[in-house]
């Protein structure tokens, strides 16, 4: 039984999926299985992932497109490892990523969810920036209402903790990770490594670039849901104002403000 189960959902990812797969297969720590769920791609994605002749890879192809959260739940429920590591089909994991994360878990057995900082890369793979996140449990939880304190594709978590939280909300088409971290924060200790162990690619098809307005509105709704559910105190409503104002700001102006004034912001979102 492998120690790590890597789970990746992919939909029409033919352009970058090979780089993502190869970055996992070349990890310095190799006690893992790699479960790839093809979410009914209509391009060459399935052909590409089937071309890898590696016994660690398990491919599941869905008969219709369900969205990332649903695909990840399928993979997670098929997994055999003690830990579940996330990967996205357009990103690149640094060679030592799993080695660093497993070492941290062995030294900090009370931690259930572990993310990392990340490099920003462009469509050609060139590094264009770096994003940091709060590293300890207290800081992560204090910022949870304001930002998503993890980069989803960098996550490694205990499978038993994911099961106890009820997995991803399969009905969500975005912010499924943020929703999960909020629920897990009630019972789990969280951490981030202050080391960039994954490269996040920004390109035209990237969700964060193509659905900016929808993400902002979804974030407002998600925060309100968990404030009214008692996960956050009532005064946390003030933190709904910023994303709401951003949502109401014209997108081009918002992009200009972000690029001009917040390019070097400490935390990723």
Secondary structure, DSSP 8 states (H G I E B T S, - for coil): --SEEEEEEESS-TTTHHHHHHHHHT-S---EEEEEEE-S-SSSHHHHHHT---TTEEEEE-SS---HHHHHHHHHHH--SSEEEE--TT-EE-TTHHHHHHHHHHH-TTEEEEEEEEEEE-TTS-EEEEEB---SHHHHHHHTTTS--S-GGG-EEEHHHHHHHTS--TT-SS-HHHHHHHHHTTT-EEEEEEEEEEEEE--TT-HHHHSHHHHHHHHHHHHHHHHHTTSS-GGGGHHHHHHHHHHHS-HHHHHHHHHHHSTT-SB--
